[in-house]
Amino acid sequence: MTRNLAVEFRIAANTLRQLANHSDPRKAQRARQILEDPALFRAYAEQRSRTVRSRRSEAEAA
């Protein structure tokens, strides 16, 4: 992860908290499930970080 791990986790947690109130009940339930399970949360945060890094490198290459 390029940013501080605590920052990455905070961003992921905030995103999931917002999704937990989503109008689509399936998305809301999945977000709550990820928030409750530490292993799922870590996997989500790492995947999100990889995606952000990939998009950032693509933007810099263009």
N, CA, C and O atoms as a Tinker XYZ file with bonds, in Angstrom:
   248  protein
     1  N      0.838000   -1.172000    0.000000    73     2
     2  CA     0.000000    0.000000    0.000000    64     1     3
     3  C      0.883000    1.234000    0.000000    63     2     4     5
     4  O      1.861000    1.307000    0.744000    81     3
     5  N      0.546000    2.182000   -0.815000    73     3     6
     6  CA     1.382000    3.361000   -0.943000    64     5     7
     7  C      1.138000    4.359000    0.178000    63     6     8     9
     8  O      2.073000    5.031000    0.614000    81     7
     9  N     -0.076000    4.469000    0.648000    73     7    10
    10  CA    -0.372000    5.378000    1.742000    64     9    11
    11  C     -0.187000    4.662000    3.072000    63    10    12    13
    12  O      0.017000    3.449000    3.127000    81    11
    13  N     -0.262000    5.426000    4.112000    73    11    14
    14  CA    -0.224000    4.868000    5.449000    64    13    15
    15  C     -1.367000    3.856000    5.581000    63    14    16    17
    16  O     -2.489000    4.116000    5.147000    81    15
    17  N     -1.075000    2.723000    6.174000    73    15    18
    18  CA    -2.066000    1.655000    6.317000    64    17    19
    19  C     -3.307000    2.136000    7.064000    63    18    20    21
    20  O     -4.426000    1.767000    6.707000    81    19
    21  N     -3.122000    2.939000    8.076000    73    19    22
    22  CA    -4.262000    3.451000    8.841000    64    21    23
    23  C     -5.167000    4.321000    7.964000    63    22    24    25
    24  O     -6.390000    4.283000    8.098000    81    23
    25  N     -4.567000    5.095000    7.078000    73    23    26
    26  CA    -5.352000    5.939000    6.169000    64    25    27
    27  C     -6.138000    5.067000    5.202000    63    26    28    29
    28  O     -7.315000    5.326000    4.951000    81    27
    29  N     -5.505000    4.042000    4.659000    73    27    30
    30  CA    -6.190000    3.131000    3.740000    64    29    31
    31  C     -7.386000    2.470000    4.425000    63    30    32    33
    32  O     -8.472000    2.381000    3.852000    81    31
    33  N     -7.172000    2.010000    5.653000    73    31    34
    34  CA    -8.258000    1.350000    6.382000    64    33    35
    35  C     -9.381000    2.330000    6.696000    63    34    36    37
    36  O    -10.554000    1.968000    6.609000    81    35
    37  N     -9.046000    3.553000    7.057000    73    35    38
    38  CA   -10.064000    4.550000    7.379000    64    37    39
    39  C    -10.913000    4.877000    6.148000    63    38    40    41
    40  O    -12.135000    4.987000    6.246000    81    39
    41  N    -10.273000    5.029000    5.008000    73    39    42
    42  CA   -11.004000    5.309000    3.768000    64    41    43
    43  C    -11.924000    4.137000    3.421000    63    42    44    45
    44  O    -13.084000    4.342000    3.062000    81    43
    45  N    -11.409000    2.915000    3.527000    73    43    46
    46  CA   -12.216000    1.723000    3.235000    64    45    47
    47  C    -13.395000    1.620000    4.198000    63    46    48    49
    48  O    -14.510000    1.307000    3.780000    81    47
    49  N    -13.158000    1.879000    5.475000    73    47    50
    50  CA   -14.235000    1.794000    6.467000    64    49    51
    51  C    -15.304000    2.844000    6.192000    63    50    52    53
    52  O    -16.496000    2.551000    6.283000    81    51
    53  N    -14.894000    4.054000    5.858000    73    51    54
    54  CA   -15.869000    5.102000    5.555000    64    53    55
    55  C    -16.690000    4.752000    4.323000    63    54    56    57
    56  O    -17.900000    4.977000    4.297000    81    55
    57  N    -16.047000    4.210000    3.319000    73    55    58
    58  CA   -16.752000    3.791000    2.110000    64    57    59
    59  C    -17.783000    2.718000    2.430000    63    58    60    61
    60  O    -18.923000    2.781000    1.969000    81    59
    61  N    -17.377000    1.738000    3.220000    73    59    62
    62  CA   -18.295000    0.650000    3.577000    64    61    63
    63  C    -19.439000    1.141000    4.455000    63    62    64    65
    64  O    -20.568000    0.670000    4.320000    81    63
    65  N    -19.161000    2.078000    5.346000    73    63    66
    66  CA   -20.242000    2.633000    6.177000    64    65    67
    67  C    -21.284000    3.330000    5.316000    63    66    68    69
    68  O    -22.482000    3.221000    5.579000    81    67
    69  N    -20.838000    4.042000    4.293000    73    67    70
    70  CA   -21.773000    4.696000    3.379000    64    69    71
    71  C    -22.578000    3.652000    2.609000    63    70    72    73
    72  O    -23.787000    3.798000    2.431000    81    71
    73  N    -21.904000    2.604000    2.155000    73    71    74
    74  CA   -22.593000    1.544000    1.421000    64    73    75
    75  C    -23.569000    0.768000    2.310000    63    74    76    77
    76  O    -24.560000    0.231000    1.816000    81    75
    77  N    -23.297000    0.708000    3.600000    73    75    78
    78  CA   -24.183000   -0.004000    4.519000    64    77    79
    79  C    -25.562000    0.642000    4.588000    63    78    80    81
    80  O    -26.523000    0.012000    5.030000    81    79
    81  N    -25.663000    1.890000    4.156000    73    79    82
    82  CA   -26.946000    2.597000    4.116000    64    81    83
    83  C    -27.491000    2.721000    2.702000    63    82    84    85
    84  O    -28.368000    3.546000    2.446000    81    83
    85  N    -26.991000    1.926000    1.797000    73    83    86
    86  CA   -27.381000    1.985000    0.388000    64    85    87
    87  C    -28.840000    1.573000    0.214000    63    86    88    89
    88  O    -29.368000    0.785000    0.998000    81    87
    89  N    -29.480000    2.104000   -0.806000    73    87    90
    90  CA   -30.888000    1.775000   -1.060000    64    89    91
    91  C    -31.058000    0.335000   -1.562000    63    90    92    93
    92  O    -32.132000   -0.247000   -1.410000    81    91
    93  N    -30.019000   -0.235000   -2.151000    73    91    94
    94  CA   -30.055000   -1.632000   -2.589000    64    93    95
    95  C    -29.736000   -2.514000   -1.378000    63    94    96    97
    96  O    -28.616000   -2.463000   -0.870000    81    95
    97  N    -30.683000   -3.312000   -0.909000    73    95    98
    98  CA   -30.450000   -4.093000    0.305000    64    97    99
    99  C    -29.303000   -5.093000    0.182000    63    98   100   101
   100  O    -28.647000   -5.389000    1.181000    81    99
   101  N    -29.044000   -5.622000   -1.014000    73    99   102
   102  CA   -27.941000   -6.570000   -1.179000    64   101   103
   103  C    -26.593000   -5.892000   -0.979000    63   102   104   105
   104  O    -25.704000   -6.438000   -0.325000    81   103
   105  N    -26.447000   -4.695000   -1.547000    73   103   106
   106  CA   -25.193000   -3.954000   -1.373000    64   105   107
   107  C    -25.002000   -3.558000    0.086000    63   106   108   109
   108  O    -23.896000   -3.640000    0.621000    81   107
   109  N    -26.078000   -3.133000    0.720000    73   107   110
   110  CA   -25.998000   -2.730000    2.126000    64   109   111
   111  C    -25.619000   -3.917000    3.003000    63   110   112   113
   112  O    -24.782000   -3.788000    3.896000    81   111
   113  N    -26.229000   -5.068000    2.755000    73   111   114
   114  CA   -25.925000   -6.251000    3.557000    64   113   115
   115  C    -24.479000   -6.696000    3.357000    63   114   116   117
   116  O    -23.807000   -7.059000    4.322000    81   115
   117  N    -23.999000   -6.671000    2.130000    73   115   118
   118  CA   -22.617000   -7.068000    1.843000    64   117   119
   119  C    -21.629000   -6.119000    2.532000    63   118   120   121
   120  O    -20.624000   -6.564000    3.086000    81   119
   121  N    -21.913000   -4.829000    2.499000    73   119   122
   122  CA   -21.043000   -3.862000    3.160000    64   121   123
   123  C    -20.994000   -4.120000    4.663000    63   122   124   125
   124  O    -19.920000   -4.072000    5.264000    81   123
   125  N    -22.142000   -4.391000    5.274000    73   123   126
   126  CA   -22.178000   -4.693000    6.702000    64   125   127
   127  C    -21.389000   -5.964000    7.015000    63   126   128   129
   128  O    -20.685000   -6.038000    8.022000    81   127
   129  N    -21.518000   -6.958000    6.140000    73   127   130
   130  CA   -20.811000   -8.226000    6.332000    64   129   131
   131  C    -19.294000   -7.990000    6.301000    63   130   132   133
   132  O    -18.566000   -8.542000    7.126000    81   131
   133  N    -18.825000   -7.186000    5.368000    73   131   134
   134  CA   -17.391000   -6.893000    5.253000    64   133   135
   135  C    -16.905000   -6.121000    6.478000    63   134   136   137
   136  O    -15.814000   -6.380000    6.986000    81   135
   137  N    -17.712000   -5.177000    6.951000    73   135   138
   138  CA   -17.329000   -4.406000    8.128000    64   137   139
   139  C    -17.207000   -5.276000    9.378000    63   138   140   141
   140  O    -16.374000   -5.007000   10.243000    81   139
   141  N    -18.025000   -6.303000    9.475000    73   139   142
   142  CA   -18.048000   -7.156000   10.664000    64   141   143
   143  C    -16.943000   -8.210000   10.674000    63   142   144   145
   144  O    -16.587000   -8.703000   11.744000    81   143
   145  N    -16.400000   -8.564000    9.531000    73   143   146
   146  CA   -15.399000   -9.629000    9.434000    64   145   147
   147  C    -14.018000   -9.025000    9.152000    63   146   148   149
   148  O    -13.802000   -8.478000    8.071000    81   147
   149  N    -13.086000   -9.112000   10.100000    73   147   150
   150  CA   -11.757000   -8.503000    9.906000    64   149   151
   151  C    -11.009000   -9.014000    8.665000    63   150   152   153
   152  O    -10.328000   -8.237000    7.996000    81   151
   153  N    -11.128000  -10.299000    8.356000    73   151   154
   154  CA   -10.430000  -10.847000    7.190000    64   153   155
   155  C    -11.019000  -10.275000    5.892000    63   154   156   157
   156  O    -10.279000   -9.902000    4.982000    81   155
   157  N    -12.336000  -10.210000    5.816000    73   155   158
   158  CA   -12.980000   -9.632000    4.631000    64   157   159
   159  C    -12.639000   -8.151000    4.506000    63   158   160   161
   160  O    -12.404000   -7.648000    3.407000    81   159
   161  N    -12.614000   -7.463000    5.642000    73   159   162
   162  CA   -12.301000   -6.034000    5.618000    64   161   163
   163  C    -10.886000   -5.800000    5.094000    63   162   164   165
   164  O    -10.669000   -4.925000    4.255000    81   163
   165  N     -9.938000   -6.571000    5.579000    73   163   166
   166  CA    -8.550000   -6.401000    5.122000    64   165   167
   167  C     -8.440000   -6.684000    3.624000    63   166   168   169
   168  O     -7.764000   -5.951000    2.901000    81   167
   169  N     -9.101000   -7.742000    3.159000    73   167   170
   170  CA    -9.080000   -8.067000    1.732000    64   169   171
   171  C     -9.701000   -6.938000    0.915000    63   170   172   173
   172  O     -9.187000   -6.578000   -0.145000    81   171
   173  N    -10.801000   -6.382000    1.404000    73   171   174
   174  CA   -11.466000   -5.273000    0.712000    64   173   175
   175  C    -10.534000   -4.058000    0.641000    63   174   176   177
   176  O    -10.401000   -3.437000   -0.413000    81   175
   177  N     -9.886000   -3.719000    1.770000    73   175   178
   178  CA    -9.002000   -2.564000    1.816000    64   177   179
   179  C     -7.811000   -2.752000    0.868000    63   178   180   181
   180  O     -7.415000   -1.815000    0.176000    81   179
   181  N     -7.249000   -3.948000    0.838000    73   179   182
   182  CA    -6.114000   -4.211000   -0.049000    64   181   183
   183  C     -6.527000   -4.157000   -1.516000    63   182   184   185
   184  O     -5.794000   -3.620000   -2.346000    81   183
   185  N     -7.691000   -4.708000   -1.841000    73   183   186
   186  CA    -8.172000   -4.663000   -3.221000    64   185   187
   187  C     -8.431000   -3.218000   -3.648000    63   186   188   189
   188  O     -8.086000   -2.819000   -4.760000    81   187
   189  N     -9.039000   -2.442000   -2.756000    73   187   190
   190  CA    -9.320000   -1.047000   -3.046000    64   189   191
   191  C     -8.023000   -0.280000   -3.279000    63   190   192   193
   192  O     -7.942000    0.553000   -4.182000    81   191
   193  N     -7.009000   -0.562000   -2.462000    73   191   194
   194  CA    -5.728000    0.108000   -2.595000    64   193   195
   195  C     -5.067000   -0.231000   -3.935000    63   194   196   197
   196  O     -4.532000    0.648000   -4.610000    81   195
   197  N     -5.109000   -1.510000   -4.312000    73   195   198
   198  CA    -4.531000   -1.913000   -5.612000    64   197   199
   199  C     -5.246000   -1.205000   -6.758000    63   198   200   201
   200  O     -4.604000   -0.764000   -7.711000    81   199
   201  N     -6.558000   -1.096000   -6.672000    73   199   202
   202  CA    -7.334000   -0.440000   -7.722000    64   201   203
   203  C     -6.951000    1.030000   -7.839000    63   202   204   205
   204  O     -6.762000    1.537000   -8.945000    81   203
   205  N     -6.838000    1.713000   -6.713000    73   203   206
   206  CA    -6.478000    3.128000   -6.708000    64   205   207
   207  C     -5.079000    3.317000   -7.285000    63   206   208   209
   208  O     -4.855000    4.218000   -8.094000    81   207
   209  N     -4.134000    2.467000   -6.868000    73   207   210
   210  CA    -2.766000    2.571000   -7.403000    64   209   211
   211  C     -2.744000    2.346000   -8.901000    63   210   212   213
   212  O     -2.038000    3.049000   -9.624000    81   211
   213  N     -3.511000    1.370000   -9.376000    73   211   214
   214  CA    -3.563000    1.063000  -10.805000    64   213   215
   215  C     -4.119000    2.244000  -11.591000    63   214   216   217
   216  O     -3.572000    2.621000  -12.628000    81   215
   217  N     -5.196000    2.820000  -11.101000    73   215   218
   218  CA    -5.791000    3.978000  -11.781000    64   217   219
   219  C     -4.840000    5.161000  -11.780000    63   218   220   221
   220  O     -4.748000    5.896000  -12.764000    81   219
   221  N     -4.125000    5.344000  -10.663000    73   219   222
   222  CA    -3.188000    6.457000  -10.559000    64   221   223
   223  C     -2.048000    6.282000  -11.555000    63   222   224   225
   224  O     -1.642000    7.244000  -12.207000    81   223
   225  N     -1.528000    5.063000  -11.679000    73   223   226
   226  CA    -0.413000    4.840000  -12.616000    64   225   227
   227  C     -0.874000    4.978000  -14.055000    63   226   228   229
   228  O     -0.119000    5.450000  -14.905000    81   227
   229  N     -2.119000    4.567000  -14.340000    73   227   230
   230  CA    -2.657000    4.755000  -15.694000    64   229   231
   231  C     -2.806000    6.228000  -16.024000    63   230   232   233
   232  O     -2.524000    6.647000  -17.147000    81   231
   233  N     -3.244000    7.008000  -15.065000    73   231   234
   234  CA    -3.415000    8.452000  -15.289000    64   233   235
   235  C     -2.060000    9.137000  -15.498000    63   234   236   237
   236  O     -1.941000   10.045000  -16.320000    81   235
   237  N     -1.054000    8.705000  -14.762000    73   235   238
   238  CA     0.272000    9.289000  -14.914000    64   237   239
   239  C      0.891000    8.898000  -16.249000    63   238   240   241
   240  O      1.664000    9.673000  -16.813000    81   239
   241  N      0.574000    7.724000  -16.763000    73   239   242
   242  CA     1.135000    7.263000  -18.031000    64   241   243
   243  C      0.494000    7.987000  -19.223000    63   242   244   245
   244  O      1.107000    8.111000  -20.283000    81   243
   245  N     -0.718000    8.452000  -19.042000    73   243   246
   246  CA    -1.433000    9.104000  -20.160000    64   245   247
   247  C     -0.981000   10.515000  -20.396000    63   246   248
   248  O     -1.488000   11.184000  -21.296000    81   247
